């Protein structure tokens, strides 16, 4: 019989975040600049040169949050180190965009991604909340860049991808970049107090989870064409695509549920919009995710659902479990419904048993349906356990009754 920690104890949860952070710090810091992005299970770096915008920005988040929670000056140093590389290496010298991938400091892929720039906005917002005053002005700078290049007022949503020189805007539209834009906008509002960020977060959230969902059976499909009509075939032959998988994503349903609860909590006194749809939408998305996605035989929430809501990718991904646990906690504290605590415990016990590396730290990235690891790559580009530590911080804030997450 496995003995589990008390997952409803903020101290126990924060101890877990510390344990995860110790996997990355200080081994992640590259003295030559930025962070290493590729780690084996034991922490060995297996690609010391390659840099991905998603990892570079998420390291800013993890170091900023660790410093805010634990006050260790080494985390502040790591934060400054991470911000410097984001600013000096990823950002174009003229401020026109951020490189998606680097080989050392040379641009390997200069494609402009709204998803990546949403994380730039998130990074600067969290760096500001951690006390780096120089990043405060960069919040507005990044918002303005996204406004000029990706925002479409007629759609009320962000476009997704452009060429390096901005000459070509892809016809692809996706919900994922918009979801993470909402996350970043909530952080920008928290960092600055400027209502425009919360207003934009509300508009994007409404358009994805209400208008777009109405076009997709009441749920959130991932992929759309230029007119924001669902593209049911996009990546149907590439269901494990890292950023654009085919299918409904239960992990995105629960991540949206979390964001909608956070948006509702921050809105009073700032927004005059109708807030009545936020909680019911969050509850409905969570319900579908766990009822259709949960594996009753082996545990865990599956990666993807087909349009008929049957499981089409039974792999278990770390971030899906972490975000689902965070959503369960936020819904439990918001509604007082103990059914959410039941799901919360179930998700944590599963993750503790199968995903958490109790020896080396951090979470394994992906398991097969029967919870076997697929590789010894614990943290390739994009991971850095931003989801797992972020979930802990969101849960602790909800438990402590902090309306601002």
FENLIN-V340708 format. One record per helix or strand. SS is the DSSP state (@ for helix, = for strand). FROM is the first residue (numbers start at 1). LEN is the number of residues. If there is no record, write none. Layout:
# FENLIN-V340708
ss->(SS;SS)
from->(FROM;FROM)
len->(LEN;LEN)
This chain:
# FENLIN-V340708
ss->(@;=;=;=;=;=;@;@;=;=;=;=;=;@;@;=;=;=;=;=;@;@;=;=;=;@;@;=;=;=;@;@;=;=;=;=;=;@)
from->(10;29;35;39;45;50;53;73;91;98;101;106;112;114;133;151;157;161;169;173;175;195;223;230;248;250;276;294;301;311;318;338;356;363;366;373;377;386)
len->(15;1;1;2;1;3;18;18;1;1;3;4;2;16;17;2;2;2;1;2;18;20;2;1;1;18;18;1;5;7;18;17;1;1;2;1;3;14)
